[in-house]
Amino acid sequence: MAKPQNPIQMAVIGAAHGIKGELRVKTFTGDPLALADYGPLYAKDGRAFEIAAIRPANEVVVVRFKGVADRNAAEALTGTELFVDRSALPDDGDEGEFYHADLVGLQVRDENGAPVGKVFAVQNYGGGDILEIQYQGRKGVLIPFTQAAVPVVDVAGGFVTIDTVAAGLVDDEDDENAPSDGEFDKRPRGPKDAGGNR
């Protein structure tokens, strides 16, 4: 298979592990070991990587790729993002399940149905999934990807609906302790996998 035409990120390579070419890899799959089920993985530049062995290790997996035989070769791959083509992923998920990549580009609507922006990315800095959106002309606005803040995700319809109060974009006039200036009282929560379950 050639370089993916519709790439979906599946993992990112971390640090070398040991001296025999193994690498720590952070996966974005529901089951981290399932990374080996998708066949070759591809870097942005088109390089293909085949998994020779994979095992769990705390929050990551340790992977040995074919052709990576020592620590120096492994260290050269640190930070490499790994992708598969969208066609390699199953479409038979449960209702309400989707891939993070399916969210990028969706219109953002407020609770009244008015268009207020667009989804640019899905981030996760360790506290749960966060949507990066353009909101009323402001780019880089981050909102928690929770059921309260994003009650409707309609991939087929091309939009998500946000609750501006729950998303921390406006103060709740009924709540004297509401967050101000876009700050959140609690860290956002989200799934550990990339399936989009909330």
N, C-alpha and C positions, 0 to 999 in steps of 0.2 A: 504494500500500500504506500502511496506517495504521501507527502506532507498533507495534513488535514486541511480540507477546504473550509470546513465549519468547525474550528477547533474548540474543544471543551477542556478546560484545565482539570486534570485529575490529581496532580501532585506537584510538589516542589522538592528538589533534592537539597538536603542539608549537609551536615559535616560528614567527613570520612569517618568510618567506624573500623578501627583496627588497621592492620597492615596489608590485608589481602584484597583490597579493592572494594570492600563493602561500604555502603553509604546509609546514613539515616535519612529517611524520606517521610515527609509529612503528606498524608493522603487526604483527598477531599471526597472519599467514597464512604458510604454507610459502614461497610465492613472494610477496614484498612487492608486486609489480606486479599480482597477482591481486586485490588490493583492489578494482580497478575492475570486476571480473567479477560482483559481487554486486548490482548495481543501486544504488538509493538506500541511503545509510547514515543511521542515525537517532541523534540525541542522546537522553539520558534524558528530556528534556522533550518529545520528539516531533518536534523540528525535523528536517527531511529535508535531506540533503546529497547532491548529484549531482556526481560527478567529471567535470570537463571535460578535464583532462589530468593525467597522472601520469608521473614519471620517477624512476629510482633516484638516490640520493645517499648514498654511504657506507652507514651503518647504518640509514638511514631512506629514505622516498620523499618527493619534493617533489610536492605536489598543488595543482592549481587547481580550486576548487569553483565551480560555476555560481552567480552572484550575489555572489561575493566578489571585488570589483574593485580594492581598494586595501589598503595596509598596515594602516590603522586597522581596517577590517573584519576583516582576518586576525588581528590582535592580539587582538580581542575573542573569538576562538574558541580561544585557547590553553588547553590542558587539557581540552577537550571530548572525552569518550569517545564512540566511534562503534560502533553495533550494527547487526546484521541479525537477522531472525527465524530461529530454529533451522531452520525449514522451507526456508530458502534455501540451506542447506548440504547438500552431498552426503553420503549415508550409505554410499557404496560404497567406503570405505577398506579397506586391508588389515587382516588380523587383527592385533590388538594396537594398532591406531590408534583414537584417540578424541579428542574435543574436551575441553579443560580444563574447560569448563562441565559436562561429563558427570560429572566427578569430585566436584563439590561436592554434599554431602549423602550421599555413600556412607559406609557403616559402615566403621570401621577395625578389623581383627582382628589379633591378634598371631600369631606363628609357630605357636602351638598351636590357632589357630582361635577363640580366645576374643575376644568383642567388647570393645574397649578405648577406643573413641571414634568420632569422626565427622570427615569432611573438611569444612573450612569454606571454603577458598580455595586457589588455586594462585598462587604469587607467583614473580616473577623479578626479582632485584635486580642482574642482570648476571652472576652466577656460575653460572647454571643454574636449572632449575625447582625450586621448593620447595613442599611441601605444608604448608599451615597446618591443623593438626588440633586437636581437643579430645582430649586423651589422659588417661585415668583422672581425669576431672573438671577437669583443667587446660586452660584455653583458651589459644590463641595459641602452641601448641607447633609449632616449625618442624622439618621433617625433609627431607633431600634426596630429590628425586624421581628416584632412580636405580634400576637393576635390582636392585642389592644391598639397598637399603633398602626398596624396595617391589617385591618379586618377583612379586606377583600383583595384577592389576587386572581385576576382573570387573564391568564396568558392568552387564551384563544381570542378574547375580546381586546387584548392589547393594552390593558391598564391595571393599575393597582389603586385602591382607595385607601387614603390615610385618615386617621383621626388626628387632627392638628393638635389637640390638647394632649392626648396620650403620646404623641410623637415628640412633645416638648417644643412645638413650634409657636404656640401661643399659650398665654396664661389662662388657667381656669378661673374665671371670675368668682366661682363659688368656693374656691379653695385658697385660703390665705397662705398656705404653705406650698403653693404651686411653684415649680421651677421657673426661674427667670433667665432672660438672655440665652435661651436655648440649652441651659444646663439641666441635667437629669438628676433626680434624687437617687435613683437606683441604676445599677449597671444593667444594660439590656441583656435579655436572655434569649437563647436560640439553640437550635439543634447542633449536634456535633458533626452531623453528616451533611453531605451536599445535596441530599434529596429534597430539601425544602419543607420538611415537616415542621410545623410550628406548634 
